[in-house]
Amino acid sequence: MRLRSTRIPEDAVHHPVFARFYARMSVVAETRAGLAAVRSDLLAGLSGRVIEIGAGNGLNFAHYPPAVSEVVAIEPERSLRRLAVRSALRAGLPVDVVPGAAEALPVKSEAFDGAVASLVLCSVRNVERSLAEIVRVLRPGGELRFFEHVRADDRAMAATQRVLDRTVWPLLTGGCHTGRDTLAAIERAGFVVETYRRVRMPECGIRLPVSTCVLGVARRPEVPHRRSWCRA
C-alpha cells in the first residue's frame, strides 16, 4: 500500500522526556491498572486492514485478533516510534510503523476496514480534523474502535480537569487533555456510535483526572454524513 504524502514533518510531535515516562508507566499499567484486558476488549472482533492512530510504544500489537490481515501504525513521536517498531517485530501479524500526524494521515482514502484510537484523541492538536481524517481513510461501513480519557461525570473532578487542561497538564504530559468530550466529537464527525461503556482506570484506588475513560465502537455510515444547516 502506498502512503499518502503529507507536509507535516516526521517529528512534528517530539516529547522525549514524556515518551520515556510513558513507555515505563504504560508497561506497569498493563497489569496493575488492567490495561491489557481493556486492549483485548478494544480490539476483539476486528478484521481486515486496520490503521492505528498514535500507536505509542506498540502495546496494542499483541492483542490484535488473527482476522486482522495488516496494521498500519501511525506514531508521530520519534522515541515512541522506535519502541513501536520493536513491538511490531514481535507481533504475530504484519505491522508497519510509520511517522505521521492524526490531522494528516499519510495513507489513501477508504483504504481500511477498521481504525483504532487508543489514548490519543486526548493529545491531538485538532480533534475535529483528526476525526475527519479517520473518516476519510475508513471504507464506508468501517469501524472505529476507541478508548479515550473523557470528561468526568461529577462537577468537582470536571472542574479540576478544566483547570489542569488550561494550565500545566498538557505541558507535562505530551499534549494530553484530561477532560475532552471525545464521545460527542466522534458523533459530530459523522460516526454512528454503536456501543460504549464508561471505564475507570484504575478500577480501584485513588481517582485521578485521567481515570474516567470511555471504551466503544463507532462506524462510518455507508451513506456519507451530511450536516444540515438552518438559518433563523
Buried (B, 14 or more C-beta within 10 A) or exposed (E): EEBBEBEBEBEBBBBEEBBEBBBEEBEEBBEEBBBBEBBBBBBEEBBBBBBBBBBBBBBBBBBBEEEBEBBBBBBBBBBBBBBBBEBBEEBEBEBBBBBBBBBBBBBEEEBBBBBBBBBBBBBBEEBEBBBEBBBBBBBEEBBBBBBBBBBBEEEEBBEBBBEBBEEEBBEBBBBBBBBBEBBEBBBBBBBBBEEBEEBBBBEEEEBBBBBBBBBBBBBBBEEEEEEEEEEE
